[in-house]
Structures are given as C-alpha cells and as structure tokens.
Amino acid sequence: MVYSGDPVLAEDLLFKPQHSLIEQSLHSRMGATTTNGDGFGIGWYGEGPVPAIFKSVDPAWNDENLRELTKQVRTPLMFAHVRASTGTPVQRSNCHPFRHGNWLWMHNGAVFGFHQLKRELMFAVDPSLYADVEGSTDSETLFFLALTFGLEDDPLTGVARAVGFVEDLAERRGVANPIQATMATSNGESVWAFRYSTQHQSRTLFHSTDVTQLRALHPEVEMLRTLSPEARLVVSEPLRDLPGAWREVPESSCGIIQPGDDEIRAFAPIPPVHVA
C-alpha cells in the first residue's frame, strides 16, 4: 500500500479500513498467497532528510509495537508491505520497503529463477551501490539494478532498463517468464507505481479515485472527510468495498502520483544492447 496526500495517522491507513493491509496479511483475497506472515515493513516521510523505516519479522497482525507506533506517526507519504517469502530467508533485511538515500522501494511478485541468475544480476549493480545492499531478495536486487540504470534521474526509464536486463539475462540462461511484479518507488515528492509481468498476467494493483466524488458517494466513511482532493492510495487489494472507489491500474503501465495532474503511462522493458 502507498498513501500520498495530507498528513494522516498511520493507524488510520493500516488498521481502520474494513479490509486493511493488516487484515490482508492474514486473509488476502487476491494475492498469490492467502497469508502474508513472513514479516512486514512501513516507510514514511516526516521531519528528516531521508524516510524512516520500521520492519519486523513478526506477522503484521501480531505486532504490538506496530500498533503503538502507528498511533503516533502522522505522515503525508507512506509505504506499507506485508511479506510472503518466495524462497529467501525470513529476516529483517529482507522485509520491504527498501531504502537508499531519500528513495523507497517495494515489490509484490518475484524474479523467477533468481537463484540461477543472482550472481550475474548482482555483478551488474554499480560498484558504488553494491555495499548498500543489505538483504538477499530478488526485490532488493531489482531496486539496486533500477538505481544502477538511472532510477534517481528518470524512474520510468531506470525501472524499464532494470526489468529489460533481467528478462534478457533470463532468456540467455533458459529461464522462462522471469518477471512478475507490481512495484512502487518514491523520492518523497512523487510516487511511481508499476504493474508488469513477462507473461502480461500481473498481480492486481488498484488506485483510488477522486476523493471529492467518494465523499459524495459515501458520506458515512469518516476518514474521507479529512482527506484533500490530492489524496491518493495505491493498493494490491481494495481496502474497503466501496463502489466507485477503486480503479485497476492497467497491465504494463506505470501510474505517477505527482504535484499537479497524475498520469498513467505505458510501461515496457528496455533490453540492453549487445555489441557483437
């Protein structure tokens, strides 16, 4: 889940919605796994120059520290993730979101054949970035590849080149359909949310519709009264069954939440150029 808008209490986003992310960690309706209990993490932008993160290997539904923290954290931009491991260890450094400088990153999906491809993928990470890799996941590797390929200057192109590099390597190593991904990244000002898979059958991703219209449709929802028209949510599963509240992010696209008008752009991998 990503929230961007007026500062709100993290508790209002994580615990209070009808089908909240915490409830989804135990009873996911649309995810690849029903239970996501291999840790969790939140990242938020506040007073400091870089975002703060809080991670734990405990299940999100059973962590009292998370409940205490979210009662006091008020933020205009927050990432939250509940994890179901795809094969790497359950440890704090493998929980999302991942952070580098003022950038946050999280990923729902997998790089299939990752253990087969890992050595070459890691060698492709820029040497100046390599020491900052803390965990062992495909998700963090994808983040550092995107950083290597220019995420900080042009997020759309940086991610497209990272995904293209993985797909190209996988094809050369005989790994079919390597990418399954919904991904989000932010620099604290804008958010880029991607939905892409090699087979073009990506996991679900939704964004909220206009808050003003939602207030008119659902005056009974208290939280909507406090949000400005600029408030946006991006989620793997809708947080509440409100007709008209959610739109699916199209396959092979990138949604951009930014000052001014938001955008949805087509997304396609950019493969590397091989010199004969």
LINZIPE-V530417 format. One record per backbone hydrogen bond with DSSP energy under -1.0 kcal/mol. NH is the residue of the N-H (numbers start at 0). CO is the residue of the C=O. Records with the same first field share a line. If there is no record, write none. Layout:
NH = CO / CO
//
This chain:
1 = 233
2 = 77
3 = 231
4 = 75
7 = 74
9 = 72
10 = 69
13 = 9
14 = 10
15 = 10
18 = 238
19 = 16
21 = 13
23 = 19
24 = 20
25 = 22
26 = 22
27 = 33
35 = 24
37 = 82
39 = 55
40 = 80
41 = 53
42 = 78
43 = 51
44 = 76
51 = 43
53 = 41
55 = 39
61 = 58
62 = 59
66 = 62
67 = 63
68 = 64
69 = 65
71 = 68
72 = 68
74 = 7
77 = 2
78 = 42
79 = 0
80 = 40
82 = 38
90 = 88
93 = 90
94 = 91
97 = 104
99 = 102
102 = 99
103 = 185
104 = 97
105 = 183
107 = 181
109 = 179
111 = 177
113 = 110
116 = 112
117 = 113
120 = 116
121 = 117
122 = 118
124 = 121
128 = 125
129 = 125
131 = 128
132 = 129
140 = 136
141 = 137
142 = 138
143 = 139
144 = 140
145 = 141
146 = 142
147 = 143
148 = 144
149 = 146
150 = 145
153 = 149
157 = 153
158 = 154
159 = 155
160 = 156
161 = 157
162 = 158
163 = 159
164 = 160
165 = 161
166 = 162
167 = 163
168 = 164
169 = 165
170 = 166
171 = 167
172 = 168
174 = 169
179 = 109
180 = 195
181 = 107
182 = 193
183 = 105
184 = 191
185 = 103
186 = 189
190 = 256
191 = 184
192 = 254
193 = 182
194 = 252
195 = 180
197 = 178
199 = 196
205 = 234
206 = 246
207 = 232
208 = 244
213 = 209
214 = 210
215 = 211
216 = 212
217 = 213
220 = 217
224 = 221
225 = 222
230 = 227
231 = 3
233 = 1
234 = 205
241 = 239
244 = 241
246 = 206
248 = 204
252 = 194
253 = 264
254 = 192
255 = 262
256 = 190
262 = 255
264 = 253
266 = 251
269 = 159
//
